Amino acid sequence: MPTISMFYGIIVYIFYEDNVRHNIPHIHVRYQDNKAAVSIKDGSVLAGKFPSKQLKLVQAWIEIHYDELLANWELAISGEKPFRIAPLQ
């Protein structure tokens, strides 16, 4: 599970070949003891739980880096290493 970005204590990562369980493009996020799978398409939480304030930061970051995230998704489900994406600043 490569880490693709980190900002404000939030770690963002993508699992390799992870298109079976949720079956839509998504990322995984971690903040303190909270973990969630978040849709790249609309920023909704697919599994887990995440604090509202940090989820809004993740959703803003997804909107800014939407095309890069979809490209990373394609790499990851093909078993290839995704690239790093700039953090939210």
C-alpha positions in Angstrom: 0.0 0.0 0.0 2.1 2.9 -1.2 1.6 6.3 0.5 0.8 8.8 -2.2 0.5 12.0 -0.1 0.6 13.3 3.5 -0.9 16.6 4.8 -2.1 17.9 8.1 -1.5 14.6 9.8 -3.5 12.7 7.1 -1.9 9.9 5.3 -3.3 9.0 1.8 -2.5 5.7 0.2 -3.7 3.3 -2.5 -3.6 -0.5 -2.4 -2.3 -2.5 -5.3 -5.0 -4.4 -7.2 -7.8 -3.1 -4.9 -10.7 -3.0 -7.3 -12.7 -5.9 -6.0 -14.2 -4.9 -2.6 -15.5 -1.4 -3.4 -15.3 -1.8 -7.2 -14.9 1.9 -7.8 -11.8 4.2 -7.8 -10.9 5.0 -4.2 -8.2 5.9 -1.9 -7.5 5.0 1.7 -6.9 7.6 4.4 -5.6 7.5 7.9 -5.7 10.1 10.6 -4.7 9.2 14.1 -6.7 6.1 14.9 -9.3 6.7 12.1 -9.2 4.9 8.8 -11.5 5.1 5.8 -11.8 4.2 2.1 -12.9 7.3 0.2 -14.3 7.5 -3.3 -12.3 9.4 -5.8 -15.4 10.2 -7.9 -17.4 12.0 -5.2 -15.4 12.0 -1.9 -17.9 9.8 -0.1 -16.7 7.4 2.6 -17.1 3.9 1.4 -15.9 2.1 4.5 -14.6 3.1 7.9 -15.0 6.3 9.7 -13.2 9.6 9.5 -13.4 12.9 11.4 -15.6 15.5 9.5 -12.9 18.2 9.5 -10.2 16.0 8.1 -12.7 14.4 5.6 -13.4 17.9 4.2 -9.6 18.4 3.7 -9.4 15.1 1.9 -12.4 16.0 -0.3 -10.8 19.3 -1.2 -7.5 17.5 -2.0 -9.4 15.0 -4.2 -11.0 17.8 -6.1 -7.7 19.5 -6.8 -5.9 16.3 -7.8 -8.8 14.4 -9.4 -7.0 13.6 -12.7 -3.8 12.5 -11.0 -5.8 10.3 -8.6 -7.6 8.5 -11.5 -4.2 8.0 -13.2 -2.8 6.5 -9.9 -5.8 4.3 -9.6 -5.2 2.8 -13.0 -1.6 2.2 -12.2 -2.4 0.6 -8.8 -5.1 -1.8 -10.1 -2.6 -2.9 -12.8 -0.1 -3.7 -10.1 2.2 -0.8 -11.0 3.6 1.7 -8.5 1.5 4.9 -8.2 3.3 8.3 -8.1 3.4 10.8 -5.3 0.9 13.7 -5.3 1.5 17.1 -3.8 -0.1 17.6 -0.4 -2.8 20.1 0.4 -1.3 23.4 1.3 
